């Protein structure tokens, strides 16, 4: 696993600090724990989450030991990580970094009600906010977003399409099937990658049957 893959597995930016890493690991390790579903696909994702956490947790670089300044600013705006406070920041903050960070934190809340705010973030003017919302929706397994994500994929920039494919590959969530099928029908590099993701997910499904 290279550095970008390690962060991608946890759905974090490369500037994530140890607290971000712990938060992502706690949520994703519970979500994919073999005792929860017992399928081959979730077991494989659990192993990848554990490996990614060990790599990032074992790093002692000084830049990762510093606190995240965006989180520090958010902490001064809300009393705790409740979805309504975070959602308010996603919708109303004038700072795109705060909107992005709050959207990503919603993905670790475990509350599908967060989709009310994440859905609005899918229309944000800042692509980094949209990317965070897509990954958070995937981590929360909000299947009702399937059509909206597919519509976003059809109209958005190459950067956001890549983020959607990254989230589909990292999480294996079925909510991306429509987006992947659209990408395949459109052809090009995205279509080739989408076909591979669909094939791998169906192969794992057959193996686990």
C-alpha positions as CSV (number, residue, x, y, z in Angstrom):
1,X,0.0,0.0,0.0
2,X,1.5,3.3,-1.0
3,X,0.9,6.6,0.9
4,X,-2.1,7.7,-1.2
5,X,-3.7,4.3,-0.9
6,X,-3.3,4.3,2.9
7,X,-5.1,7.7,3.2
8,X,-7.7,6.7,0.6
9,X,-8.6,3.5,2.6
10,X,-9.5,5.7,5.5
11,X,-11.0,8.5,3.4
12,X,-8.6,11.1,4.8
13,X,-6.4,13.8,3.3
14,X,-2.6,13.5,3.6
15,X,-2.6,16.3,6.2
16,X,-4.8,14.3,8.6
17,X,-3.5,14.3,12.2
18,X,-3.4,11.4,14.6
19,X,-6.9,12.2,16.0
20,X,-8.4,12.2,12.5
21,X,-6.7,8.8,11.9
22,X,-8.1,7.4,15.1
23,X,-11.6,8.6,14.4
24,X,-11.6,7.1,10.9
25,X,-10.2,3.8,12.2
26,X,-12.7,3.5,15.0
27,X,-15.7,4.0,12.7
28,X,-14.5,2.0,9.7
29,X,-13.2,-1.0,11.7
30,X,-16.6,-1.3,13.3
31,X,-18.4,-1.0,10.0
32,X,-16.3,-3.7,8.3
33,X,-15.6,-6.0,11.2
34,X,-16.0,-9.6,10.2
35,X,-18.3,-10.3,13.2
36,X,-20.7,-7.8,11.8
37,X,-21.4,-9.2,8.4
38,X,-19.0,-12.2,7.8
39,X,-18.7,-11.6,4.1
40,X,-15.5,-12.0,2.2
41,X,-15.7,-8.4,0.9
42,X,-16.1,-6.7,4.3
43,X,-13.4,-8.9,5.8
44,X,-11.0,-7.8,3.0
45,X,-11.9,-4.2,3.7
46,X,-11.5,-4.6,7.4
47,X,-7.9,-6.0,6.8
48,X,-7.1,-3.0,4.6
49,X,-8.4,-0.5,7.2
50,X,-6.3,-2.2,9.9
51,X,-3.2,-2.1,7.7
52,X,-3.7,1.5,6.8
53,X,-4.2,2.5,10.5
54,X,-1.0,0.6,11.5
55,X,1.0,2.5,8.8
56,X,-0.3,5.9,9.8
57,X,-0.3,5.3,13.5
58,X,3.3,4.1,13.3
59,X,4.6,7.2,11.6
60,X,6.4,9.7,13.8
61,X,6.8,12.6,11.3
62,X,6.6,15.9,13.1
63,X,4.0,17.3,10.6
64,X,1.5,14.6,11.6
65,X,2.0,15.3,15.3
66,X,0.7,18.8,14.9
67,X,-3.0,19.4,15.6
68,X,-5.2,20.0,12.6
69,X,-5.8,23.8,12.5
70,X,-9.2,23.4,10.8
71,X,-10.4,21.1,13.5
72,X,-9.2,23.6,16.1
73,X,-11.3,26.3,14.4
74,X,-14.3,24.0,14.3
75,X,-13.9,23.2,18.0
76,X,-14.2,26.9,18.8
77,X,-17.5,27.0,16.8
78,X,-19.3,23.9,18.2
79,X,-19.5,22.4,21.7
80,X,-19.2,18.8,20.4
81,X,-19.3,16.7,17.3
82,X,-23.1,16.4,16.9
83,X,-24.5,16.1,13.4
84,X,-26.6,19.3,13.6
85,X,-23.7,21.5,14.6
86,X,-21.5,19.9,11.9
87,X,-24.3,20.1,9.4
88,X,-24.8,23.7,10.1
89,X,-21.2,24.3,9.3
90,X,-21.4,22.3,6.1
91,X,-24.4,24.5,4.9
92,X,-23.5,27.9,6.2
93,X,-19.8,28.3,6.7
94,X,-18.1,30.8,4.4
95,X,-14.8,28.8,4.7
96,X,-14.6,25.9,2.3
97,X,-12.0,24.2,4.5
98,X,-14.4,24.2,7.4
99,X,-17.2,22.9,5.2
100,X,-15.0,20.1,3.9
101,X,-13.8,19.1,7.3
102,X,-17.3,19.2,8.8
103,X,-18.7,17.1,5.9
104,X,-16.0,14.5,6.4
105,X,-16.7,14.4,10.2
106,X,-20.4,13.7,9.4
107,X,-19.3,10.5,7.6
108,X,-17.9,9.2,10.9
109,X,-21.0,10.0,12.9
110,X,-22.8,6.8,12.0
111,X,-26.0,8.8,11.6
112,X,-27.7,8.4,8.2
113,X,-29.7,11.6,9.1
114,X,-26.5,13.4,8.2
115,X,-27.5,12.9,4.6
116,X,-29.8,15.9,4.9
117,X,-26.7,18.1,5.1
118,X,-24.4,16.0,2.9
119,X,-26.9,16.1,0.1
120,X,-26.6,19.9,0.1
121,X,-22.8,19.6,0.1
122,X,-23.0,17.7,-3.2
123,X,-23.9,21.0,-4.8
124,X,-21.1,23.0,-3.1
125,X,-19.1,25.4,-5.2
126,X,-15.9,23.9,-3.8
127,X,-14.9,20.5,-5.3
128,X,-13.0,19.4,-2.1
129,X,-16.3,19.8,-0.2
130,X,-18.1,17.7,-2.7
131,X,-15.4,15.0,-2.5
132,X,-15.7,14.9,1.3
133,X,-19.5,14.6,1.0
134,X,-19.3,11.7,-1.5
135,X,-16.9,9.7,0.7
136,X,-19.0,10.4,3.8
137,X,-22.2,9.3,2.1
138,X,-20.4,6.1,1.1
139,X,-19.1,5.5,4.7
140,X,-22.7,5.9,6.0
141,X,-24.1,3.6,3.3
142,X,-26.8,6.0,2.3
143,X,-28.3,4.0,-0.6
144,X,-31.0,6.5,-1.2
145,X,-28.3,8.8,-2.6
146,X,-27.6,6.4,-5.5
147,X,-29.5,8.4,-8.2
148,X,-28.1,11.7,-6.9
149,X,-24.5,10.5,-7.0
150,X,-25.1,9.1,-10.5
151,X,-26.5,12.4,-11.7
152,X,-23.5,14.2,-10.1
153,X,-21.1,11.9,-11.9
154,X,-22.8,12.6,-15.3
155,X,-22.5,16.4,-15.0
156,X,-19.4,17.0,-12.9
157,X,-15.7,17.6,-13.4
158,X,-13.0,14.9,-14.0
159,X,-11.7,15.6,-10.4
160,X,-15.0,14.8,-8.8
161,X,-15.6,11.8,-11.1
162,X,-12.3,10.5,-9.9
163,X,-13.4,11.0,-6.3
164,X,-16.6,9.1,-6.9
165,X,-14.7,6.2,-8.5
166,X,-12.1,6.3,-5.6
167,X,-15.0,6.1,-3.0
168,X,-16.7,3.3,-5.0
169,X,-13.4,1.3,-5.1
170,X,-12.5,2.0,-1.4
171,X,-15.8,1.2,0.1
172,X,-17.5,-1.2,-2.3
173,X,-20.8,0.4,-1.6
174,X,-23.7,-0.7,-3.9
175,X,-25.0,2.9,-4.0
176,X,-22.3,3.6,-6.7
177,X,-23.6,0.9,-9.1
178,X,-25.6,3.4,-11.2
179,X,-22.6,5.7,-11.4
180,X,-20.3,2.9,-12.4
181,X,-22.7,1.6,-15.0
182,X,-23.0,5.2,-16.4
183,X,-19.2,5.4,-16.6
184,X,-19.0,2.1,-18.4
185,X,-21.6,3.2,-21.0
186,X,-19.7,6.5,-21.5
187,X,-16.4,4.7,-22.2
188,X,-12.9,6.2,-21.8
189,X,-10.5,5.7,-18.9
190,X,-13.3,6.2,-16.4
191,X,-15.3,3.6,-18.1
192,X,-12.4,1.1,-18.0
193,X,-11.9,1.7,-14.3
194,X,-15.6,1.5,-13.5
195,X,-15.8,-1.8,-15.4
196,X,-12.9,-3.2,-13.3
197,X,-14.6,-2.1,-10.1
198,X,-17.8,-3.7,-11.0
199,X,-16.1,-6.9,-12.0
200,X,-14.1,-7.1,-8.8
201,X,-17.2,-6.4,-6.6
202,X,-19.2,-9.1,-8.4
203,X,-16.3,-11.6,-8.3
204,X,-16.1,-11.0,-4.5
205,X,-19.8,-11.5,-4.2
206,X,-19.7,-14.8,-6.0
207,X,-16.7,-16.0,-3.9
208,X,-18.6,-15.1,-0.7
209,X,-21.8,-16.8,-1.8
